[in-house]
Amino acid sequence: MNSQGFVSSRATKRLIIDTDIVVVGGGLTGVCCALTAARRGTKVVLVQDRPVLGGNASSEVRLWALGATSHMGNNNRWSREGGVINEIMTENVFRNKEGNPVIFDTVLLDIVMSEPNITLLLDTVVYKVGKTTDDTIDYLVAYNPINETKYHINGRFFADCSGDGLVSYLAGTPFRVGSEDKNVYGEGFTPDKQTYGELMGHTILFYMKDTGEPVEYVAPEFALKDAEKHISKIHNNEYFSIHHHGCKYWWIEYGGRLDTIHDSEEIKRELWKVVYGIWDYIKNSGKFPEMETYTLEWVGTIPGKRESRRMLGLYTLTQQDIIEQRTHYDAVSYGGWAIDLHPSNGVYADGRACNQWHSKGVYQIPYRCYLGDHIRNLMFGGRIMSSSHVANGSTRVMCTSASGGQAIGMALSLCVSNKRNPADYASPELIGELQQALIEDGQYIPSVEARDEANLLHKAKVTASSTALFGGYPSNGSWHRLGFSTAALFPVKGEMPRISLTVKADEPTQLKVELRTSKRAKGFTPDRTIDNALIQLKEGEQVVDIVFKASFDESEYIFVCFMANDSVQLRQTDSLLTGTTTVLNQINLAVSNYGRQDPPEGIGIESFEFWCPLRRPEGKNIAFTLTPAQEIYSTELLDNCLSRPVGATNAWAASLDDKSPELTLEWPEAQTISSITLFFDTDYDQAMETVQMGHYDSVMPYCVTRYTITDENGDIVADRAENHQAMNVIRLDKPLTTSRLKIRLDHPGELIPASLFHIVIK
């Protein structure tokens, strides 16, 4: 045992680390940023001030991560974020479909710790930025109180994904806090600062469990007394229920009238006061005897933060960008969550706990939102990206932030390899290089297609052992009552086919059917009616034919809308087919969906109906027959870079009758191949909330789980038996020279054909 005598002072241990990129912040934004850069061979240091990764999604806070899918309560079909965040979300559902937040911690730690190019520093707080010139960061200084170590981290580039923008702040980057005046951006939804406030507050959640025997609860002295008198939402069934816990109590919010950075400790204590006061009301008010056996299992110790600083970038995203879905030459990411603003009084506010207004589809986020013109080697992302207060109500959510993190990581890795600065890729001449790299890495960028000429797929002759025709769905399921208007959603090109289906009526009645499309190109809001039919039904089961007069020059998604009639039932199917679904004009209060959106005049928001799918297993397709059957699964669709349904299915699918489906890729002469990437269908229409909310499937039912790839000699190049991911990258140990590849795929299920979106061969 070492023994040391008295000295006048000592210093803690000091380590110097040299790296290419320093990512500060281990939430989903920072994780996706670090992984993206590291996987391209770039050395990355990821600095996180907490003992686990995930930020607001971690077990310390337990907010579920979401983005454009918005609990499947909007019109953003097949909109779940792609790339690294999709890998994370899909992996979590595979390992943790029950939504255990502790397991989600391990999913993130596992994927980050498995990457050799990432140096992970947990429990490490950055407190100093070192600069030799005003426009360049040279190093960061951070401290870990657990191992008593000071880190001096030298980097070429820096990514601020810290949530509060600490690095950007210390480096002198301009920023805003709170709401702008309405005349700054002309946003109709700009809140009144006096009554609504300027900032959203923090939230602390709690979990409870039934012990099976009586449990007494003695509230701490600091708990809010008579919570039902101070919190009006306790009397509102939309918000309060004794059966709720976790994210259902997102409205326990406080701090919007304070400094959401420097007053965080005061905010946390007030939130504890509220949480323990609400639990005291549940346990001891005498109104809920059924809660006698319940105990308070967990209360958060770190508030989930919604809003603080927002950096001023080369472009500031506004309400108009979101609602009008404006296009940007430098789009690298996208969002789709509603513009979701909360009153600054939070839990103590009367009335609604939030105001959510949706756009009619997803919107682009420009690259320029992630960098400014003051620090040449710094990018920033997450909720601190350059946006107005109103737009931040949408962009702040975690999966949208994570998608931006991938864009930052890709840009900085390109800067390292090509000896450029981040601002260089904001030019129209170079942005295409970044967009192409992101798309090849699984990122989806709405309305951006970047053809990679190096992809050997473009030179190959592609043939299939079979190609499925879409003739509708077989009647092999249960009955669906038309309590809500229900629509079959699928793409059509050319003349609209005849529709036949089996219906059942409780009494003689009429069934109204409408053919609708979206006014917005490649949109999924059925706001344009092309034709309609009124069908006379007799009592009992019968087959009806529907003929619409319509023709479509290009592939376009159409809605065959069976309007609500509670006396009518439609036959369903248990079959599933890539790029087709059934949606309902129903209600989802979790995202302020009341069947349609009718905002007040003058706030710049559109009115429209919501048509959304049900979750599995309740979500079934309507059974019908199309004559003639539609060619919506051509092998030609493999050649575009869209790895999800947009305008078309963008997929090849085999016939279910084909027991050994395969694709053959042939070249006139031998090609040298180092990697093969396959893009499968993991159902981008399915929300994958990370915690608390359980999921029916651990593997998405459309996903091909088993496949083999062989060369011209029949030698096996790849053999996967348990795939559950959308993007499969096969890196060969040594380059392969061949003139032919065969890809054999097993059908995912007896009623689900094998399908594939895209292939990249290099």
Buried (B, 14 or more C-beta within 10 A) or exposed (E): EEEEEEEEEEEEEEEEBEBBBBBBBBBBBBBBBBBBBBBBEBBBBBBBBBEBBBBBBBBBBBBBBBBBBBBBBBBBBBBBBBBBBBBBBBBBBBBBBEBBBEBBBBBBBEBBEEBEBBBBBBBBBBEEBBBEEEBBBBBBBBBBEEEEBBBBBBBBBBBBBBBBBBBBBBBBBEBBBBBBEBEBBEBBBBBEBEEBBBBBBBBBBBBBEEEEEEBEBEBEEEBBEEBBEEBBBBEBEEBBEBEEBBBBBBBBBBBBBBEBBEBBEEBBEBBBBBBBBBBBBBBBEEEEEEBEEBBBEBBBEBBBBBBBBBBBBBBBBBBBBBBBBBEBBBBBBBBBBBBBBBBBBBBBBEEBBBBBBBBBBBBBBBBBBBBBBBBBBBBBBBBBBBBBBBBBBBBBBBBBBBBBBBBBBBBBBBBBEEEBBBBBBBEEEBBBBBBBBBBBBBBBBBBBEBEBEEBBBEBBEBEBBBBBBBBBBBBEBEBBBBEBBBBBBBBBBBEBBEBBBBBBBBEEBEBBBBBBBBEBEBBBBBBEEBBBBEBEBEEEEEEBEBEBEBEBEEBBBBBBBBBBBEBBBBBBBBBBBBBBBBBBBBBBEBBBBEBEBEBEEEBBBBEBBBBBBBBBEEBBBBBBBBEEEBEBBBBEBBBBBBBBBBBBBBBBBBBBEBEEBBBBBBBEEEBEBEEBBBBBBBBBBBBBBBBBBEBEBEBBBBBBBBBBBBBBEEEEBBEBEEBBBBBBEBEEEEEBEBBBBBBBBBBBBEBBBBBBBBBBBB
